[in-house]
């Protein structure tokens, strides 16, 4: 596999600004995907996004939390800057899942909390196989609309730190989990 290939598609919006991060994880793509999609464990390893849940249109948690395209996704709390402590003012995001592609290991959602002219946000996450059985995690979010200028000015750097912290957390969690899995099967 070529390590220069990306799992991210061309984005549908150019936006005002974007935030991205990537890292190479020493674990197979399937293992990393399982960690990335296990939203209930985020509080254990993700200092940026502490929890995300499938909800109805009013943000009420649903008994079936199986992610699917078209579902509502409530992300709360979001820690900017990333931290395992309780933030002064925890952020949140209300999204609709637009892509959940298990075969190609990628997912996307768009913010639906505000009118598009005011704020748009499109987030993609993808896993790509790289040489040596490793996985490259890639993520990007593009912000547009009038409020995007304020988001960039007031929390843009915090978002960048959050994306980096999430990538590092995913890397650590997936590698620990894979290493533990490999050591128990070889013992």
DRENPA-3360 file (N, C-alpha, C; in nm, 2 decimals, always signed):
BEGIN
1 = XXXXXXXX = +0.08/-0.12/+0.00/+0.00/+0.00/+0.00/+0.09/+0.12/+0.00 ~ +0.05/+0.22/-0.07/+0.12/+0.35/-0.08/+0.08/+0.43/+0.04 ~ +0.18/+0.49/+0.11/+0.16/+0.57/+0.23/+0.11/+0.71/+0.19 ~ +0.11/+0.74/+0.06/+0.07/+0.88/+0.02/-0.08/+0.88/-0.01 ~ -0.15/+0.77/-0.02/-0.29/+0.77/-0.05/-0.37/+0.82/+0.06 ~ -0.48/+0.89/+0.04/-0.56/+0.95/+0.14/-0.70/+0.88/+0.14 ~ -0.76/+0.87/+0.26/-0.89/+0.81/+0.27/-1.00/+0.92/+0.26 ~ -0.95/+1.05/+0.26/-1.05/+1.16/+0.27/-1.09/+1.20/+0.12;
9 = XXXXXXXX = -1.22/+1.22/+0.10/-1.26/+1.26/-0.03/-1.24/+1.41/-0.05 ~ -1.26/+1.46/-0.17/-1.26/+1.60/-0.19/-1.38/+1.66/-0.11 ~ -1.36/+1.76/-0.04/-1.47/+1.81/+0.05/-1.57/+1.89/-0.04 ~ -1.69/+1.89/+0.00/-1.80/+1.96/-0.07/-1.80/+2.11/-0.05 ~ -1.74/+2.15/+0.06/-1.73/+2.30/+0.08/-1.59/+2.34/+0.10 ~ -1.56/+2.46/+0.05/-1.43/+2.52/+0.08/-1.42/+2.58/+0.21 ~ -1.53/+2.65/+0.26/-1.53/+2.71/+0.39/-1.44/+2.82/+0.41 ~ -1.45/+2.87/+0.53/-1.36/+2.99/+0.58/-1.23/+2.94/+0.63;
17 = XXXXXXXX = -1.23/+2.82/+0.70/-1.11/+2.76/+0.75/-1.13/+2.62/+0.78 ~ -1.02/+2.54/+0.79/-1.03/+2.40/+0.83/-0.93/+2.37/+0.93 ~ -0.96/+2.26/+1.00/-0.87/+2.20/+1.10/-0.85/+2.06/+1.07 ~ -0.73/+2.01/+1.08/-0.70/+1.87/+1.04/-0.59/+1.81/+1.13 ~ -0.58/+1.68/+1.13/-0.47/+1.61/+1.20/-0.46/+1.48/+1.13 ~ -0.34/+1.42/+1.15/-0.32/+1.28/+1.11/-0.21/+1.22/+1.19 ~ -0.21/+1.09/+1.19/-0.10/+1.02/+1.26/-0.09/+0.87/+1.21 ~ +0.02/+0.81/+1.22/+0.04/+0.67/+1.19/+0.03/+0.59/+1.31;
25 = XXXXXXXX = -0.05/+0.48/+1.31/-0.08/+0.40/+1.42/-0.03/+0.26/+1.40 ~ +0.04/+0.21/+1.49/+0.10/+0.07/+1.47/+0.00/-0.03/+1.51 ~ -0.11/-0.04/+1.43/-0.21/-0.14/+1.45/-0.29/-0.15/+1.32 ~ -0.35/-0.27/+1.29/-0.43/-0.29/+1.17/-0.55/-0.19/+1.17 ~ -0.59/-0.16/+1.05/-0.71/-0.07/+1.03/-0.83/-0.12/+1.10 ~ -0.86/-0.24/+1.10/-0.98/-0.30/+1.16/-0.98/-0.27/+1.31 ~ -0.86/-0.29/+1.37/-0.85/-0.26/+1.52/-0.87/-0.11/+1.55 ~ -0.81/-0.03/+1.47/-0.82/+0.12/+1.49/-0.97/+0.16/+1.47;
33 = XXXXXXXX = -1.04/+0.11/+1.37/-1.18/+0.14/+1.34/-1.26/+0.10/+1.46 ~ -1.24/-0.01/+1.52/-1.32/-0.05/+1.64/-1.30/+0.05/+1.75 ~ -1.18/+0.10/+1.78/-1.16/+0.20/+1.88/-1.23/+0.33/+1.84 ~ -1.22/+0.37/+1.72/-1.28/+0.50/+1.67/-1.43/+0.49/+1.68 ~ -1.49/+0.38/+1.66/-1.63/+0.37/+1.66/-1.69/+0.33/+1.79 ~ -1.61/+0.30/+1.89/-1.66/+0.27/+2.03/-1.67/+0.40/+2.10 ~ -1.78/+0.48/+2.07/-1.80/+0.61/+2.13/-1.81/+0.61/+2.28 ~ -1.86/+0.50/+2.34/-1.88/+0.50/+2.48/-1.75/+0.50/+2.56;
41 = XXXXXXXX = -1.64/+0.45/+2.49/-1.51/+0.45/+2.56/-1.43/+0.58/+2.54 ~ -1.48/+0.68/+2.47/-1.41/+0.80/+2.44/-1.36/+0.87/+2.57 ~ -1.45/+0.87/+2.67/-1.41/+0.93/+2.80/-1.28/+0.87/+2.86 ~ -1.25/+0.75/+2.82/-1.13/+0.69/+2.87/-1.00/+0.73/+2.80 ~ -1.01/+0.78/+2.68/-0.89/+0.80/+2.60/-0.89/+0.93/+2.52 ~ -1.00/+1.00/+2.51/-1.01/+1.11/+2.42/-1.03/+1.24/+2.50 ~ -0.92/+1.32/+2.51/-0.94/+1.45/+2.59/-1.01/+1.56/+2.52 ~ -1.05/+1.54/+2.39/-1.11/+1.64/+2.31/-1.26/+1.62/+2.31;
49 = XXXXXXXX = -1.31/+1.51/+2.26/-1.45/+1.47/+2.25/-1.47/+1.36/+2.36 ~ -1.54/+1.40/+2.46/-1.55/+1.31/+2.58/-1.67/+1.21/+2.56 ~ -1.77/+1.24/+2.48/-1.88/+1.16/+2.46/-1.96/+1.20/+2.33 ~ -2.01/+1.10/+2.26/-2.10/+1.13/+2.15/-2.20/+1.02/+2.14 ~ -2.33/+1.06/+2.12/-2.44/+0.96/+2.12/-2.54/+0.99/+2.01 ~ -2.60/+0.88/+1.97/-2.71/+0.88/+1.87/-2.83/+0.93/+1.94 ~ -2.90/+1.03/+1.88/-3.02/+1.09/+1.95/-3.13/+1.11/+1.85 ~ -3.24/+1.16/+1.90/-3.35/+1.20/+1.81/-3.33/+1.35/+1.78;
57 = XXXXXXXX = -3.42/+1.41/+1.71/-3.41/+1.54/+1.66/-3.40/+1.64/+1.78 ~ -3.45/+1.60/+1.90/-3.45/+1.69/+2.01/-3.33/+1.66/+2.11 ~ -3.23/+1.58/+2.06/-3.11/+1.55/+2.14/-3.14/+1.45/+2.25 ~ -3.25/+1.38/+2.25/-3.28/+1.28/+2.35/-3.20/+1.15/+2.30 ~ -3.13/+1.09/+2.40/-3.06/+0.97/+2.37/-3.16/+0.86/+2.33 ~ -3.12/+0.78/+2.23/-3.20/+0.67/+2.18/-3.15/+0.53/+2.24 ~ -3.24/+0.44/+2.26/-3.20/+0.31/+2.31/-3.10/+0.24/+2.22 ~ -3.13/+0.25/+2.09/-3.04/+0.19/+1.99/-2.94/+0.30/+1.94;
65 = XXXXXXXX = -2.81/+0.28/+1.99/-2.71/+0.37/+1.96/-2.62/+0.33/+1.85 ~ -2.67/+0.24/+1.76/-2.59/+0.20/+1.64/-2.58/+0.31/+1.54 ~ -2.46/+0.36/+1.52/-2.45/+0.47/+1.42/-2.49/+0.42/+1.28 ~ -2.56/+0.51/+1.21/-2.61/+0.48/+1.07/-2.61/+0.62/+1.00 ~ -2.60/+0.61/+0.87/-2.61/+0.73/+0.79/-2.75/+0.79/+0.81 ~ -2.76/+0.92/+0.83/-2.89/+0.99/+0.85/-2.92/+1.01/+1.00 ~ -2.85/+0.94/+1.09/-2.88/+0.96/+1.23/-2.83/+1.09/+1.28 ~ -2.90/+1.14/+1.39/-2.85/+1.25/+1.46/-2.74/+1.21/+1.56;
73 = XXXXXXXX = -2.64/+1.30/+1.57/-2.53/+1.27/+1.66/-2.51/+1.39/+1.75 ~ -2.52/+1.37/+1.88/-2.49/+1.48/+1.98/-2.36/+1.46/+2.04 ~ -2.27/+1.55/+2.02/-2.13/+1.54/+2.08/-2.12/+1.64/+2.19 ~ -2.10/+1.58/+2.31/-2.10/+1.66/+2.44/-2.04/+1.58/+2.55 ~ -1.95/+1.63/+2.63/-1.89/+1.76/+2.61/-1.77/+1.76/+2.51 ~ -1.74/+1.87/+2.45/-1.62/+1.89/+2.37/-1.53/+1.98/+2.45 ~ -1.41/+1.94/+2.48/-1.32/+2.02/+2.56/-1.22/+2.09/+2.48 ~ -1.23/+2.23/+2.48/-1.14/+2.31/+2.41/-1.08/+2.41/+2.51;
81 = XXXXXXXX = -0.96/+2.40/+2.54/-0.86/+2.31/+2.49/-0.88/+2.16/+2.54 ~ -0.82/+2.06/+2.48/-0.84/+1.93/+2.52/-0.80/+1.90/+2.67 ~ -0.88/+1.83/+2.74/-0.85/+1.80/+2.88/-0.93/+1.69/+2.93 ~ -0.88/+1.62/+3.03/-0.96/+1.52/+3.10/-1.04/+1.58/+3.22 ~ -1.01/+1.70/+3.25/-1.08/+1.77/+3.36/-1.21/+1.83/+3.31 ~ -1.29/+1.87/+3.41/-1.41/+1.94/+3.37/-1.38/+2.08/+3.32 ~ -1.42/+2.11/+3.20/-1.40/+2.25/+3.15/-1.49/+2.35/+3.21 ~ -1.45/+2.48/+3.20/-1.54/+2.59/+3.25/-1.66/+2.59/+3.17;
89 = XXXXXXXX = -1.65/+2.58/+3.04/-1.76/+2.59/+2.95/-1.75/+2.48/+2.85 ~ -1.81/+2.37/+2.87/-1.80/+2.26/+2.78/-1.87/+2.29/+2.65 ~ -1.81/+2.26/+2.54/-1.88/+2.28/+2.41/-1.96/+2.16/+2.37 ~ -2.04/+2.18/+2.27/-2.12/+2.07/+2.21/-2.14/+2.09/+2.06 ~ -2.18/+1.98/+2.00/-2.21/+1.99/+1.85/-2.33/+1.90/+1.83 ~ -2.42/+1.94/+1.74/-2.53/+1.86/+1.70/-2.52/+1.83/+1.55 ~ -2.51/+1.71/+1.51/-2.47/+1.67/+1.38/-2.56/+1.57/+1.32 ~ -2.55/+1.55/+1.18/-2.62/+1.45/+1.11/-2.51/+1.36/+1.05;
97 = XXXXXXXX = -2.51/+1.23/+1.07/-2.41/+1.15/+1.00/-2.45/+1.14/+0.86 ~ -2.35/+1.17/+0.77/-2.37/+1.17/+0.63/-2.30/+1.05/+0.56 ~ -2.20/+1.00/+0.62/-2.13/+0.88/+0.57/-2.09/+0.79/+0.69 ~ -2.11/+0.66/+0.67/-2.06/+0.57/+0.76/-2.02/+0.45/+0.68 ~ -1.90/+0.44/+0.63/-1.85/+0.35/+0.53/-1.76/+0.25/+0.60 ~ -1.81/+0.14/+0.65/-1.73/+0.04/+0.72/-1.63/-0.03/+0.63 ~ -1.67/-0.04/+0.50/-1.59/-0.11/+0.41/-1.46/-0.03/+0.38 ~ -1.47/+0.10/+0.37/-1.36/+0.19/+0.34/-1.30/+0.26/+0.47;
105 = XXXXXXXX = -1.36/+0.23/+0.58/-1.31/+0.28/+0.71/-1.31/+0.44/+0.71 ~ -1.43/+0.49/+0.69/-1.44/+0.64/+0.70/-1.58/+0.68/+0.74 ~ -1.59/+0.79/+0.80/-1.72/+0.85/+0.85/-1.72/+1.00/+0.83 ~ -1.83/+1.05/+0.82/-1.85/+1.20/+0.81/-1.98/+1.24/+0.87 ~ -1.98/+1.37/+0.91/-2.10/+1.43/+0.96/-2.10/+1.58/+0.93 ~ -2.22/+1.64/+0.94/-2.23/+1.78/+0.92/-2.31/+1.84/+1.03 ~ -2.27/+1.96/+1.07/-2.34/+2.03/+1.18/-2.48/+2.08/+1.13 ~ -2.58/+2.06/+1.21/-2.72/+2.09/+1.17/-2.78/+2.19/+1.27;
113 = XXXXXXXX = -2.70/+2.24/+1.37/-2.76/+2.32/+1.47/-2.79/+2.46/+1.43 ~ -2.73/+2.51/+1.32/-2.75/+2.65/+1.28/-2.78/+2.65/+1.13 ~ -2.85/+2.76/+1.09/-2.87/+2.78/+0.95/-2.73/+2.78/+0.87 ~ -2.73/+2.73/+0.75/-2.60/+2.72/+0.68/-2.54/+2.85/+0.65 ~ -2.61/+2.96/+0.63/-2.55/+3.09/+0.61/-2.48/+3.14/+0.73 ~ -2.52/+3.09/+0.85/-2.46/+3.13/+0.98/-2.34/+3.05/+1.01 ~ -2.35/+2.91/+1.00/-2.24/+2.82/+1.03/-2.26/+2.69/+0.97 ~ -2.16/+2.64/+0.90/-2.15/+2.51/+0.85/-2.03/+2.44/+0.90;
121 = XXXXXXXX = -2.03/+2.31/+0.92/-1.91/+2.24/+0.96/-1.93/+2.10/+0.90 ~ -1.83/+2.05/+0.83/-1.83/+1.92/+0.77/-1.70/+1.85/+0.82 ~ -1.72/+1.74/+0.89/-1.61/+1.66/+0.95/-1.60/+1.53/+0.89 ~ -1.47/+1.49/+0.85/-1.44/+1.36/+0.80/-1.33/+1.29/+0.88 ~ -1.34/+1.16/+0.90/-1.24/+1.08/+0.96/-1.22/+0.96/+0.87 ~ -1.10/+0.92/+0.85/-1.07/+0.81/+0.76/-0.94/+0.73/+0.81 ~ -0.94/+0.60/+0.78/-0.83/+0.52/+0.81/-0.78/+0.46/+0.68 ~ -0.65/+0.47/+0.66/-0.58/+0.41/+0.54/-0.47/+0.32/+0.58;
129 = XXXXXXXX = -0.47/+0.20/+0.52/-0.36/+0.11/+0.54/-0.23/+0.17/+0.48 ~ -0.12/+0.16/+0.56/+0.01/+0.20/+0.52/+0.11/+0.08/+0.53 ~ +0.23/+0.10/+0.49/+0.32/-0.01/+0.49/+0.35/-0.07/+0.63 ~ +0.37/-0.20/+0.63/+0.40/-0.26/+0.76/+0.28/-0.30/+0.84 ~ +0.16/-0.30/+0.78/+0.04/-0.33/+0.86/-0.01/-0.22/+0.95 ~ +0.05/-0.10/+0.93/+0.01/+0.01/+1.01/-0.11/+0.09/+0.95 ~ -0.17/+0.18/+1.02/-0.28/+0.26/+0.98/-0.26/+0.41/+0.99 ~ -0.29/+0.48/+0.89/-0.29/+0.63/+0.90/-0.43/+0.68/+0.93;
137 = XXXXXXXX = -0.44/+0.75/+1.04/-0.57/+0.82/+1.08/-0.56/+0.96/+1.02 ~ -0.67/+1.00/+0.95/-0.68/+1.13/+0.90/-0.81/+1.19/+0.94 ~ -0.81/+1.32/+0.97/-0.94/+1.38/+1.00/-0.93/+1.53/+0.96 ~ -1.04/+1.58/+0.91/-1.05/+1.72/+0.87/-1.19/+1.77/+0.90 ~ -1.20/+1.90/+0.94/-1.33/+1.96/+0.95/-1.32/+2.10/+0.88 ~ -1.41/+2.13/+0.80/-1.42/+2.26/+0.73/-1.54/+2.34/+0.78 ~ -1.51/+2.46/+0.82/-1.61/+2.55/+0.88/-1.64/+2.66/+0.78 ~ -1.77/+2.69/+0.76/-1.81/+2.80/+0.67/-1.92/+2.88/+0.73;
145 = XXXXXXXX = -1.96/+2.98/+0.67/-2.07/+3.07/+0.72/-2.01/+3.19/+0.79 ~ -2.10/+3.28/+0.83/-2.06/+3.40/+0.90/-1.99/+3.38/+1.03 ~ -2.04/+3.28/+1.11/-1.98/+3.26/+1.24/-1.85/+3.19/+1.23 ~ -1.82/+3.13/+1.12/-1.69/+3.06/+1.11/-1.57/+3.15/+1.14 ~ -1.59/+3.28/+1.10/-1.48/+3.38/+1.13/-1.46/+3.39/+1.28 ~ -1.57/+3.39/+1.36/-1.56/+3.40/+1.50/-1.51/+3.27/+1.56 ~ -1.55/+3.16/+1.51/-1.50/+3.03/+1.56/-1.35/+3.02/+1.54 ~ -1.30/+3.06/+1.42/-1.16/+3.06/+1.39/-1.08/+3.16/+1.49;
153 = XXXXXXXX = -1.14/+3.28/+1.51/-1.07/+3.37/+1.60/-1.07/+3.33/+1.74 ~ -1.18/+3.28/+1.79/-1.19/+3.25/+1.94/-1.15/+3.11/+1.98 ~ -1.17/+3.01/+1.89/-1.14/+2.87/+1.93/-1.06/+2.79/+1.83 ~ -1.02/+2.86/+1.72/-0.95/+2.79/+1.61/-0.82/+2.72/+1.66 ~ -0.74/+2.78/+1.74/-0.62/+2.71/+1.80/-0.66/+2.60/+1.89 ~ -0.76/+2.62/+1.97/-0.81/+2.52/+2.06/-0.86/+2.39/+1.98 ~ -0.93/+2.42/+1.87/-0.97/+2.31/+1.79/-0.86/+2.23/+1.73 ~ -0.75/+2.31/+1.68/-0.63/+2.24/+1.63/-0.57/+2.15/+1.74;
161 = XXXXXXXX = -0.56/+2.20/+1.86/-0.50/+2.12/+1.97/-0.59/+2.00/+2.00 ~ -0.72/+2.02/+1.99/-0.82/+1.91/+2.01/-0.80/+1.80/+1.91 ~ -0.79/+1.84/+1.78/-0.78/+1.74/+1.68/-0.65/+1.66/+1.69 ~ -0.54/+1.73/+1.73/-0.41/+1.66/+1.75/-0.42/+1.57/+1.88 ~ -0.49/+1.62/+1.98/-0.50/+1.53/+2.10/-0.59/+1.41/+2.08 ~ -0.69/+1.43/+2.00/-0.77/+1.31/+1.96/-0.70/+1.21/+1.88 ~ -0.62/+1.25/+1.79/-0.54/+1.16/+1.70/-0.44/+1.09/+1.79 ~ -0.37/+1.16/+1.88/-0.27/+1.10/+1.97/-0.34/+1.00/+2.07;
169 = XXXXXXXX = -0.46/+1.04/+2.12/-0.53/+0.95/+2.20/-0.57/+0.82/+2.13 ~ -0.62/+0.83/+2.01/-0.66/+0.72/+1.93/-0.54/+0.63/+1.90 ~ -0.43/+0.69/+1.87/-0.31/+0.61/+1.85/-0.27/+0.53/+1.97 ~ -0.26/+0.60/+2.08/-0.23/+0.53/+2.21/-0.32/+0.42/+2.24 ~ -0.45/+0.45/+2.23/-0.55/+0.35/+2.27/-0.55/+0.23/+2.18 ~ -0.54/+0.25/+2.04/-0.54/+0.14/+1.95/-0.41/+0.06/+1.96 ~ -0.30/+0.12/+1.98/-0.17/+0.05/+1.99/-0.17/-0.04/+2.12 ~ -0.22/+0.02/+2.23/-0.23/-0.06/+2.36/-0.32/-0.18/+2.34;
177 = XXXXXXXX = -0.43/-0.15/+2.28/-0.53/-0.26/+2.26/-0.48/-0.37/+2.17 ~ -0.42/-0.33/+2.06/-0.36/-0.42/+1.96/-0.24/-0.50/+2.03 ~ -0.16/-0.43/+2.10/-0.04/-0.49/+2.16/-0.09/-0.60/+2.26 ~ -0.19/-0.56/+2.34/-0.25/-0.65/+2.44/-0.32/-0.77/+2.37 ~ -0.38/-0.75/+2.26/-0.45/-0.86/+2.18/-0.34/-0.95/+2.12 ~ -0.23/-0.90/+2.07/-0.13/-0.98/+2.01/-0.05/-1.06/+2.12 ~ -0.03/-1.00/+2.23/+0.05/-1.07/+2.34/-0.04/-1.18/+2.40 ~ -0.17/-1.17/+2.41/-0.25/-1.28/+2.46/-0.27/-1.39/+2.36;
185 = XXX = -0.26/-1.36/+2.23/-0.28/-1.47/+2.13/-0.14/-1.54/+2.11 ~ -0.03/-1.48/+2.15/+0.10/-1.55/+2.13/+0.15/-1.61/+2.26 ~ +0.08/-1.59/+2.37/+0.12/-1.65/+2.50/+0.07/-1.79/+2.51;
% end
